[in-house]
Amino acid sequence: MATPKKGRNASAQSKPGRSLALILIAIAALTGGMFASGHTKPRLGIDLAGGTSITLRAVPEAGNEAAINKTNMDTAVSIMERRVNGLGVSESEVQTQGRENIIVNIPKGTNSEQARKQVGTTAKLYFRPVIATEVAGGPGTASPSPSPTGSPTDKPSGKATDKPEATDKGSSASPSASPSTQGRAVTDALKADATPSASASDKGDKASPSPSGSGGTAEGDANALQAKYAKLDCTDEKTRSSVGDGVKASEPTLACGKNAQGQWQKYILGPAEVDGTDVDKAQAVLNTQTGAGWTVTMDFTDGGAKKFADITGKLAQNQSPQNQFAIVLDGDVVSDPYVRQALTGGNAEISGNFNQQSAQDLSNMLSYGALPLTFKVDSMTTVTAALGGDQLHAGLIAGAIGLALVVIYLLAYYRGLSFIAILSLLVSAALTYTLMSLLGPAIGFALNLPAVCGAIVAIGITADSFIVYFERVRDEIREGRSLRPAVERAWPRARRTILVSDFVSFLAAAVLFIVTVGKVQGFAFTLGLTTLLDVVVVFLFTKPLLTLMARRPFFANGHKWSGLDPKSLGAQPPLRRTRRPSAPVETKEA
């Protein structure tokens, strides 16, 4: 008689407690992370929390209607998203509508008023000389920037130029200088920048001298700016959103930006010397001739080329960090390359530790400064949470009624098995709630009405998986098998059916998420998330729990309230194998 093989399946059958322990630990970890982060509730979208919906219309410059195209509109959307998210407004939606409109939905919350004021304004891109910089919270007043964000070099005749050594940017101009000496250098630089001069970036606004025109006042302003710089904490989100507010392009300012290591860097910057509109074209280029990798090239207008040559000529005579210039977009430093010589060719190349994505991001930001588009507010609508709240209330009532009907059906038809199904639904609900709460601050997921609908639809998907498995087990019992073998024999066939069904649901959710925009994506995302959780719950909770319950006399003996009573299922008694009498063999007589 052949003995059954003991393999991985047998081991898994004998230790279902491991799977149950794993999913319970996961629930405990997610719940602990939810309370530890302080996000105990899912974030609500604009239809549930209320807020403001703004419709912006792109207006091109006269005679340049072709500027309204997909590339420029996508760049504008990217900049607006960066603005709103930088202000700490969560769950904001920025998307194009039609050919020339951009819709911005800003939920009610902190800084939403400031976002409404800034979202429709044109982005301001400036090139400012760096006077002092340091990692936020680091010691010193004028330490060099450690971020190798790029080094601009001339690009004459279309040929690649030599890349400056990385050590140039990382080395300090005067490593032995005392803090007081560094402070005097910064003060001298600020006083020099305070002298009357026409700033290249002020369109029509002439730079004026210091209020009193005296060196004492300039030194006092420099000391005041240094004091603010010493207290500046770029790691604080509210501080970053307000730094540089109200400062003209012709005045020194403070700014924040991230370096290559992901650390926040703070800066003292001089007056703007080049405006973003002086950039004629910027693009990301893969430089294979010199091995520099991805670089960002800039072409300037005729006027911008002269301004850029003047500022780089001055910076090349200084030592680090005052040989750097900062590219500032909406008050944030997006790059701070250094120069070794005057760049007089009307074009430049920024090289550094770029990959394709970072190079394209920087080129888009540089291009936006020259974007021949302005945006006007066509409409601004305040959305109250009352309507969404009423709809949510009605939706939750409908979901509760549907869930109650499912539970009643399970109790009436499956009886004892309904205990396993209800526990599985509770586990799925706990996983869904904790993940939605954590995904809000992690990826900006906001729970809106379509997302709630997706969660309600998921109840049916989850219940369907239980029914498939239970019916397979009952079919095995009808064929005369006892419960424990029936549970294991039914699982492979039920598993295939469940996986195919969930794959189809997830594929539909993924396609819907890709081809749609706005709130419909919330429905698709929730449907896809709960479909994945259904697989996890069935494999790690429902099946192991049924394996354990099959060892209990209540289920194993087929109690009439267990839902697995062989008599009520119409089971046939096991067929006994009997030997058939062998047929007589006819022999021939010799």
KAZI-V559530 format. One record per residue. SS is DSSP state (H for helix, E for strand, - for the rest). PSI is psi as a letter, one per 20 degrees, with the letter a starting at -180 (none if undefined). Layout:
ss->SS psi->PSI
ss->SS psi->PSI
//
This chain:
ss->- psi->p
ss->- psi->p
ss->- psi->q
ss->- psi->q
ss->- psi->p
ss->- psi->o
ss->- psi->b
ss->H psi->h
ss->H psi->g
ss->H psi->h
ss->H psi->g
ss->H psi->h
ss->H psi->h
ss->H psi->i
ss->- psi->m
ss->H psi->i
ss->H psi->h
ss->H psi->g
ss->H psi->g
ss->H psi->g
ss->H psi->h
ss->H psi->g
ss->H psi->h
ss->H psi->h
ss->H psi->h
ss->H psi->g
ss->H psi->g
ss->H psi->g
ss->H psi->g
ss->H psi->g
ss->H psi->g
ss->H psi->g
ss->H psi->h
ss->H psi->g
ss->H psi->h
ss->H psi->h
ss->H psi->i
ss->- psi->j
ss->- psi->n
ss->- psi->i
ss->- psi->q
ss->- psi->q
ss->- psi->q
ss->E psi->q
ss->- psi->a
ss->H psi->h
ss->H psi->i
ss->H psi->h
ss->H psi->i
ss->- psi->r
ss->E psi->b
ss->E psi->p
ss->E psi->p
ss->E psi->p
ss->E psi->o
ss->E psi->p
ss->E psi->p
ss->E psi->p
ss->E psi->o
ss->E psi->r
ss->- psi->q
ss->- psi->p
ss->- psi->j
ss->- psi->l
ss->H psi->h
ss->H psi->i
ss->H psi->h
ss->- psi->n
ss->- psi->r
ss->H psi->g
ss->H psi->g
ss->H psi->h
ss->H psi->g
ss->H psi->h
ss->H psi->g
ss->H psi->g
ss->H psi->g
ss->H psi->g
ss->H psi->g
ss->H psi->h
ss->H psi->g
ss->H psi->h
ss->H psi->g
ss->H psi->g
ss->H psi->h
ss->H psi->h
ss->- psi->j
ss->- psi->j
ss->- psi->p
ss->- psi->q
ss->- psi->k
ss->- psi->q
ss->E psi->p
ss->E psi->o
ss->E psi->q
ss->E psi->q
ss->E psi->o
ss->- psi->b
ss->- psi->h
ss->- psi->j
ss->E psi->q
ss->E psi->p
ss->E psi->p
ss->E psi->o
ss->E psi->o
ss->E psi->o
ss->E psi->q
ss->- psi->p
ss->- psi->a
ss->- psi->p
ss->- psi->j
ss->H psi->h
ss->H psi->g
ss->H psi->h
ss->H psi->g
ss->H psi->h
ss->H psi->h
ss->H psi->h
ss->- psi->h
ss->- psi->i
ss->- psi->q
ss->- psi->p
ss->- psi->q
ss->- psi->o
ss->E psi->p
ss->E psi->q
ss->E psi->o
ss->E psi->q
ss->E psi->q
ss->E psi->p
ss->E psi->g
ss->E psi->q
ss->E psi->q
ss->E psi->r
ss->E psi->p
ss->- psi->p
ss->- psi->i
ss->- psi->r
ss->- psi->r
ss->- psi->r
ss->- psi->h
ss->- psi->l
ss->- psi->q
ss->- psi->q
ss->- psi->p
ss->- psi->j
ss->- psi->o
ss->- psi->m
ss->- psi->i
ss->- psi->q
ss->E psi->o
ss->E psi->p
ss->E psi->q
ss->E psi->q
ss->- psi->m
ss->H psi->q
ss->H psi->k
ss->H psi->j
ss->- psi->q
ss->- psi->p
ss->- psi->r
ss->- psi->p
ss->- psi->p
ss->- psi->q
ss->- psi->q
ss->H psi->h
ss->H psi->h
ss->H psi->g
ss->H psi->h
ss->H psi->i
ss->- psi->q
ss->- psi->q
ss->- psi->h
ss->- psi->n
ss->- psi->h
ss->- psi->j
ss->- psi->q
ss->- psi->r
ss->H psi->h
ss->H psi->h
ss->H psi->g
ss->H psi->g
ss->H psi->h
ss->H psi->h
ss->H psi->g
ss->H psi->g
ss->H psi->g
ss->H psi->g
ss->H psi->g
ss->H psi->h
ss->H psi->h
ss->H psi->h
ss->H psi->i
ss->- psi->i
ss->- psi->q
ss->- psi->p
ss->- psi->q
ss->- psi->o
ss->- psi->p
ss->- psi->i
ss->- psi->i
ss->- psi->o
ss->- psi->n
ss->- psi->i
ss->- psi->o
ss->- psi->p
ss->- psi->p
ss->- psi->q
ss->- psi->r
ss->- psi->q
ss->- psi->g
ss->- psi->i
ss->- psi->j
ss->- psi->q
ss->H psi->h
ss->H psi->g
ss->H psi->g
ss->H psi->g
ss->H psi->h
ss->H psi->g
ss->H psi->h
ss->H psi->g
ss->H psi->h
ss->H psi->g
ss->H psi->h
ss->H psi->h
ss->H psi->g
ss->H psi->h
ss->H psi->g
ss->H psi->h
ss->H psi->i
ss->- psi->p
ss->- psi->n
ss->- psi->i
ss->- psi->i
ss->- psi->p
ss->H psi->g
ss->H psi->h
ss->H psi->g
ss->H psi->h
ss->H psi->i
ss->H psi->i
ss->- psi->p
ss->- psi->j
ss->- psi->p
ss->- psi->j
ss->- psi->p
ss->- psi->r
ss->- psi->h
ss->- psi->j
ss->- psi->q
ss->- psi->q
ss->E psi->r
ss->E psi->q
ss->E psi->r
ss->E psi->q
ss->E psi->r
ss->E psi->p
ss->- psi->a
ss->- psi->h
ss->- psi->j
ss->- psi->j
ss->- psi->q
ss->E psi->p
ss->E psi->p
ss->E psi->q
ss->E psi->q
ss->E psi->p
ss->E psi->q
ss->E psi->a
ss->E psi->q
ss->E psi->p
ss->E psi->h
ss->E psi->p
ss->E psi->q
ss->H psi->h
ss->H psi->i
ss->H psi->i
ss->E psi->o
ss->E psi->h
ss->E psi->q
ss->E psi->p
ss->E psi->q
ss->E psi->p
ss->E psi->p
ss->E psi->o
ss->E psi->n
ss->- psi->i
ss->- psi->g
ss->- psi->i
ss->- psi->j
ss->- psi->i
ss->E psi->b
ss->E psi->p
ss->E psi->r
ss->E psi->p
ss->E psi->q
ss->E psi->p
ss->E psi->p
ss->E psi->q
ss->- psi->r
ss->H psi->g
ss->H psi->h
ss->H psi->h
ss->H psi->g
ss->H psi->g
ss->H psi->g
ss->H psi->h
ss->H psi->h
ss->H psi->g
ss->H psi->g
ss->H psi->h
ss->H psi->h
ss->H psi->g
ss->H psi->h
ss->- psi->h
ss->- psi->i
ss->- psi->r
ss->- psi->r
ss->- psi->p
ss->- psi->j
ss->- psi->j
ss->- psi->j
ss->E psi->q
ss->E psi->q
ss->E psi->p
ss->E psi->o
ss->E psi->p
ss->E psi->o
ss->- psi->k
ss->- psi->i
ss->E psi->p
ss->E psi->o
ss->E psi->i
ss->E psi->q
ss->- psi->m
ss->- psi->r
ss->E psi->r
ss->- psi->q
ss->- psi->i
ss->- psi->r
ss->- psi->p
ss->- psi->o
ss->- psi->j
ss->- psi->i
ss->- psi->j
ss->E psi->r
ss->E psi->r
ss->E psi->p
ss->E psi->o
ss->E psi->q
ss->- psi->b
ss->- psi->m
ss->- psi->q
ss->- psi->a
ss->H psi->g
ss->H psi->g
ss->H psi->h
ss->H psi->g
ss->H psi->h
ss->H psi->g
ss->H psi->g
ss->H psi->h
ss->H psi->g
ss->H psi->g
ss->H psi->h
ss->H psi->h
ss->H psi->h
ss->H psi->h
ss->- psi->j
ss->- psi->p
ss->- psi->l
ss->E psi->q
ss->E psi->r
ss->E psi->p
ss->E psi->q
ss->E psi->o
ss->E psi->g
ss->E psi->q
ss->E psi->o
ss->E psi->p
ss->E psi->p
ss->E psi->p
ss->- psi->q
ss->H psi->i
ss->H psi->g
ss->H psi->g
ss->H psi->h
ss->H psi->g
ss->H psi->g
ss->H psi->h
ss->H psi->g
ss->H psi->g
ss->H psi->h
ss->H psi->g
ss->H psi->h
ss->H psi->g
ss->H psi->g
ss->H psi->h
ss->H psi->g
ss->H psi->g
ss->H psi->g
ss->H psi->h
ss->H psi->g
ss->H psi->h
ss->H psi->g
ss->H psi->g
ss->H psi->g
ss->H psi->g
ss->H psi->g
ss->H psi->h
ss->H psi->h
ss->H psi->g
ss->H psi->i
ss->- psi->d
ss->- psi->h
ss->H psi->h
ss->H psi->h
ss->H psi->g
ss->H psi->g
ss->H psi->g
ss->H psi->g
ss->H psi->h
ss->H psi->h
ss->H psi->h
ss->H psi->g
ss->H psi->g
ss->H psi->g
ss->H psi->g
ss->H psi->g
ss->H psi->g
ss->H psi->g
ss->H psi->g
ss->H psi->g
ss->H psi->g
ss->H psi->h
ss->H psi->h
ss->H psi->h
ss->H psi->i
ss->H psi->g
ss->H psi->h
ss->H psi->g
ss->H psi->j
ss->- psi->j
ss->- psi->p
ss->- psi->p
ss->E psi->o
ss->- psi->a
ss->H psi->g
ss->H psi->h
ss->H psi->h
ss->H psi->g
ss->H psi->g
ss->H psi->h
ss->H psi->h
ss->H psi->g
ss->H psi->h
ss->H psi->h
ss->H psi->g
ss->H psi->h
ss->H psi->g
ss->H psi->g
ss->H psi->h
ss->H psi->h
ss->H psi->g
ss->H psi->g
ss->H psi->g
ss->H psi->g
ss->H psi->g
ss->H psi->g
ss->H psi->h
ss->H psi->g
ss->H psi->g
ss->H psi->h
ss->H psi->h
ss->H psi->h
ss->H psi->h
ss->H psi->h
ss->- psi->j
ss->- psi->j
ss->- psi->q
ss->- psi->r
ss->H psi->g
ss->H psi->g
ss->H psi->h
ss->H psi->h
ss->H psi->g
ss->H psi->h
ss->H psi->h
ss->H psi->h
ss->H psi->g
ss->H psi->g
ss->H psi->g
ss->H psi->h
ss->H psi->g
ss->H psi->g
ss->H psi->g
ss->H psi->g
ss->H psi->g
ss->H psi->g
ss->H psi->g
ss->H psi->h
ss->H psi->g
ss->H psi->g
ss->H psi->g
ss->H psi->h
ss->H psi->g
ss->H psi->g
ss->H psi->g
ss->H psi->g
ss->H psi->g
ss->H psi->h
ss->H psi->h
ss->H psi->g
ss->H psi->i
ss->- psi->r
ss->- psi->r
ss->- psi->b
ss->- psi->h
ss->H psi->h
ss->H psi->h
ss->H psi->g
ss->H psi->g
ss->H psi->g
ss->H psi->g
ss->H psi->g
ss->H psi->g
ss->H psi->g
ss->H psi->g
ss->H psi->h
ss->H psi->g
ss->H psi->g
ss->H psi->h
ss->H psi->g
ss->H psi->g
ss->H psi->g
ss->H psi->g
ss->H psi->g
ss->H psi->h
ss->H psi->i
ss->H psi->g
ss->H psi->g
ss->H psi->g
ss->H psi->h
ss->H psi->g
ss->H psi->h
ss->H psi->g
ss->H psi->g
ss->H psi->h
ss->- psi->i
ss->- psi->i
ss->- psi->q
ss->H psi->h
ss->H psi->g
ss->H psi->g
ss->H psi->h
ss->- psi->j
ss->- psi->l
ss->- psi->q
ss->- psi->h
ss->- psi->j
ss->- psi->i
ss->- psi->j
ss->- psi->k
ss->- psi->o
ss->H psi->h
ss->H psi->g
ss->H psi->h
ss->H psi->i
ss->- psi->k
ss->- psi->q
ss->- psi->q
ss->- psi->q
ss->- psi->p
ss->- psi->p
ss->- psi->p
ss->- psi->p
ss->- psi->q
ss->- psi->p
ss->- psi->q
ss->- psi->p
ss->- psi->q
ss->- psi->q
ss->- psi->q
ss->- psi->p
ss->- psi->p
ss->- psi->q
ss->- psi->p
ss->- psi->q
ss->- psi->none
//
